[in-house]
Amino acid sequence: MSTDSVADLLTRIRNALRASHKTVVIPYSKMSGSILNLLKGEGYIEDFSVEKDSDDKFEQYKVFLKYSQEGSPAIDTLKRVSKPGRRIYVRKDSLPKVRCGLGIAVISTSHGVMSDREARKQGIGGEVIATIY
């Protein structure tokens, strides 16, 4: 497992989408759960659930990926913005618009993890975790 749980989450989803998998398993963390909840709310994934692994030692998320009727994935690009070695913070007036509002930026704020639209609506800035479109 990676020490950067967010990068691990994004990479596992990206790889599963490229391989046209229906589900993907992701190690449990609070940050991963917050991001998955946001992705579900924005319609980028079907659903996710918390399960025990086969040894009943660790919890993990089982993510059900979303595809169109033609078979193309709902997510085109997942990109990590703020990294452990270089954190990217923005104020409320400089929140990024991803693909002119067609995508979302995942923002970690003092009020929790939210999309750039929600952060703009609440008038708060934070750390730009990732962009998704």
Contacts in CASP RR format, 6 or more apart in sequence:
PFRMAT RR
TARGET T0000
AUTHOR 0000-0000-0000
METHOD contacts of the structure
MODEL  1
MSTDSVADLLTRIRNALRASHKTVVIPYSKMSGSILNLLKGEGYIEDFSV
EKDSDDKFEQYKVFLKYSQEGSPAIDTLKRVSKPGRRIYVRKDSLPKVRC
GLGIAVISTSHGVMSDREARKQGIGGEVIATIY
1 8 0 8 1.000
1 27 0 8 1.000
2 8 0 8 1.000
2 11 0 8 1.000
3 84 0 8 1.000
4 83 0 8 1.000
4 84 0 8 1.000
5 27 0 8 1.000
5 29 0 8 1.000
5 31 0 8 1.000
5 32 0 8 1.000
6 31 0 8 1.000
6 32 0 8 1.000
6 35 0 8 1.000
6 80 0 8 1.000
6 129 0 8 1.000
6 130 0 8 1.000
7 80 0 8 1.000
7 83 0 8 1.000
8 26 0 8 1.000
8 27 0 8 1.000
9 26 0 8 1.000
9 32 0 8 1.000
9 35 0 8 1.000
9 36 0 8 1.000
10 78 0 8 1.000
10 79 0 8 1.000
10 80 0 8 1.000
10 130 0 8 1.000
12 24 0 8 1.000
12 25 0 8 1.000
12 26 0 8 1.000
13 24 0 8 1.000
13 26 0 8 1.000
13 45 0 8 1.000
13 63 0 8 1.000
13 65 0 8 1.000
13 75 0 8 1.000
13 78 0 8 1.000
14 75 0 8 1.000
14 78 0 8 1.000
15 24 0 8 1.000
16 23 0 8 1.000
16 24 0 8 1.000
16 63 0 8 1.000
16 65 0 8 1.000
17 65 0 8 1.000
17 73 0 8 1.000
17 75 0 8 1.000
20 67 0 8 1.000
20 71 0 8 1.000
20 73 0 8 1.000
21 65 0 8 1.000
22 64 0 8 1.000
22 65 0 8 1.000
23 62 0 8 1.000
23 63 0 8 1.000
23 64 0 8 1.000
23 65 0 8 1.000
24 62 0 8 1.000
24 63 0 8 1.000
24 65 0 8 1.000
25 60 0 8 1.000
25 61 0 8 1.000
25 62 0 8 1.000
25 63 0 8 1.000
26 32 0 8 1.000
26 36 0 8 1.000
26 60 0 8 1.000
26 61 0 8 1.000
26 63 0 8 1.000
27 58 0 8 1.000
27 60 0 8 1.000
27 61 0 8 1.000
28 50 0 8 1.000
28 58 0 8 1.000
28 59 0 8 1.000
28 60 0 8 1.000
28 61 0 8 1.000
31 108 0 8 1.000
31 113 0 8 1.000
32 61 0 8 1.000
33 48 0 8 1.000
33 61 0 8 1.000
34 112 0 8 1.000
34 113 0 8 1.000
35 106 0 8 1.000
35 113 0 8 1.000
35 129 0 8 1.000
35 130 0 8 1.000
36 45 0 8 1.000
36 48 0 8 1.000
36 61 0 8 1.000
36 63 0 8 1.000
37 113 0 8 1.000
38 104 0 8 1.000
38 106 0 8 1.000
38 113 0 8 1.000
38 114 0 8 1.000
38 115 0 8 1.000
39 45 0 8 1.000
39 132 0 8 1.000
40 46 0 8 1.000
40 47 0 8 1.000
40 48 0 8 1.000
42 104 0 8 1.000
42 115 0 8 1.000
42 132 0 8 1.000
43 66 0 8 1.000
43 74 0 8 1.000
44 66 0 8 1.000
44 74 0 8 1.000
44 75 0 8 1.000
44 132 0 8 1.000
45 63 0 8 1.000
45 64 0 8 1.000
45 65 0 8 1.000
45 66 0 8 1.000
45 74 0 8 1.000
45 75 0 8 1.000
46 64 0 8 1.000
46 65 0 8 1.000
46 66 0 8 1.000
47 63 0 8 1.000
47 64 0 8 1.000
48 61 0 8 1.000
48 62 0 8 1.000
48 63 0 8 1.000
48 64 0 8 1.000
49 61 0 8 1.000
49 62 0 8 1.000
50 59 0 8 1.000
50 60 0 8 1.000
50 61 0 8 1.000
50 62 0 8 1.000
51 59 0 8 1.000
51 60 0 8 1.000
51 61 0 8 1.000
51 62 0 8 1.000
52 58 0 8 1.000
52 59 0 8 1.000
52 60 0 8 1.000
53 59 0 8 1.000
53 60 0 8 1.000
65 73 0 8 1.000
65 74 0 8 1.000
66 73 0 8 1.000
66 74 0 8 1.000
66 75 0 8 1.000
67 73 0 8 1.000
67 74 0 8 1.000
68 74 0 8 1.000
75 132 0 8 1.000
75 133 0 8 1.000
76 133 0 8 1.000
77 131 0 8 1.000
77 132 0 8 1.000
77 133 0 8 1.000
78 130 0 8 1.000
78 131 0 8 1.000
78 132 0 8 1.000
79 130 0 8 1.000
79 131 0 8 1.000
79 132 0 8 1.000
80 129 0 8 1.000
80 130 0 8 1.000
81 88 0 8 1.000
81 105 0 8 1.000
81 128 0 8 1.000
81 129 0 8 1.000
81 130 0 8 1.000
81 131 0 8 1.000
82 88 0 8 1.000
82 89 0 8 1.000
82 127 0 8 1.000
82 128 0 8 1.000
82 129 0 8 1.000
82 130 0 8 1.000
87 127 0 8 1.000
88 127 0 8 1.000
88 128 0 8 1.000
89 125 0 8 1.000
89 126 0 8 1.000
89 127 0 8 1.000
89 128 0 8 1.000
90 96 0 8 1.000
90 107 0 8 1.000
90 125 0 8 1.000
90 126 0 8 1.000
90 128 0 8 1.000
91 125 0 8 1.000
91 126 0 8 1.000
92 119 0 8 1.000
92 120 0 8 1.000
92 123 0 8 1.000
92 124 0 8 1.000
92 125 0 8 1.000
95 105 0 8 1.000
95 107 0 8 1.000
95 116 0 8 1.000
95 119 0 8 1.000
95 120 0 8 1.000
95 125 0 8 1.000
96 105 0 8 1.000
96 116 0 8 1.000
96 128 0 8 1.000
96 131 0 8 1.000
97 105 0 8 1.000
97 116 0 8 1.000
98 104 0 8 1.000
98 105 0 8 1.000
98 116 0 8 1.000
98 131 0 8 1.000
98 132 0 8 1.000
98 133 0 8 1.000
99 133 0 8 1.000
101 117 0 8 1.000
102 133 0 8 1.000
103 131 0 8 1.000
103 132 0 8 1.000
103 133 0 8 1.000
104 115 0 8 1.000
104 116 0 8 1.000
104 117 0 8 1.000
104 131 0 8 1.000
104 132 0 8 1.000
104 133 0 8 1.000
105 115 0 8 1.000
105 116 0 8 1.000
105 128 0 8 1.000
105 129 0 8 1.000
105 130 0 8 1.000
105 131 0 8 1.000
105 132 0 8 1.000
106 113 0 8 1.000
106 114 0 8 1.000
106 115 0 8 1.000
106 128 0 8 1.000
106 129 0 8 1.000
106 130 0 8 1.000
106 131 0 8 1.000
106 132 0 8 1.000
107 113 0 8 1.000
107 114 0 8 1.000
107 115 0 8 1.000
107 116 0 8 1.000
107 119 0 8 1.000
107 125 0 8 1.000
107 126 0 8 1.000
107 127 0 8 1.000
107 128 0 8 1.000
107 129 0 8 1.000
108 126 0 8 1.000
108 127 0 8 1.000
108 129 0 8 1.000
109 119 0 8 1.000
109 122 0 8 1.000
109 124 0 8 1.000
109 125 0 8 1.000
109 126 0 8 1.000
109 127 0 8 1.000
110 124 0 8 1.000
110 126 0 8 1.000
111 122 0 8 1.000
111 124 0 8 1.000
113 129 0 8 1.000
114 122 0 8 1.000
119 125 0 8 1.000
119 126 0 8 1.000
END
